[in-house]
Amino acid sequence: MHYFSEKLRLKGVKQKLRGVKGRKETVSVLMNSQLCMLTAELKFRSTSLSCVTFPLPILFPQQSGLYEYKIFGGLADCPPKLCADVYMDLDFRKQWDQYVKELYEKTYDGEKVIYWEVKYPFPLSNRDYVYIRECREMDVDGRKIWVVLAQSVSVPQCPEKPGIIRVKSYKQSLAIESDGKTGSKVYMYYFDNPGGMIPSWLVNWAAKSGVPTFLKDMQKACHNYSKHIGQN
């Protein structure tokens, strides 16, 4: 794997979200506003598993010192539908993602919401997320692309827990398409603010290195998915 960074300017989704009411409508707007960018970003060459990471410091308040990131990657021998299935399978993720403490999906007021607790190393407190997501298989100019969008929400039925810090600012856009062979090209746009007293430089380092590592782990999970399906 190899990495490099470059500060880029990106017109944010925030302007597109102004005035949008309701979580379902927000996800729909995110899907439409991000689609063109996602499909354009996927036009890159990749062999085996490689990742390049770009920090995007424009969208989050600059005084926070936190970056948003976009990540390009290639997953060898992992077809895009398989990647999407593995990514969406929460039960399977609890088997291959070592940082998952708790992960489940429940329906509140007719809306599917995911609760996710992440293990942090001692002496840091664990973090948890409450978020919604949507996955669509899309045909764009003859290209079949799987798009997954997620963002944090506030749900009264999922109150904060003592000793765990709630991540209230989290969003992610993921697009997957074939690399023209037996693998996939992946684009991910990612941001979260873990809160607490963690220095911003450490948060940025963890995001830059952690997301590509996650994609590498997901590649291994894709290769083991058929065994998981056979056992269930």
Protein Blocks (a to p, Z undefined) as FASTA:
>chain_A
ZZdddddddddfklmmgopacjklmmmmmmmmmmmmmmmmmmccdehjaddddddfklpc
fklopacdddddddehiafklmmmmmmmmklmmmmmmkbmbdcdddeehiacdddddddd
dfbdcdddddddddddddeehiacddddddddddfklccdehiacdfbdcdddddddehi
abccddddddddeehjbdfklmmmmmmmmmmmmmmmmmmmmmmmmmmmmmZZ
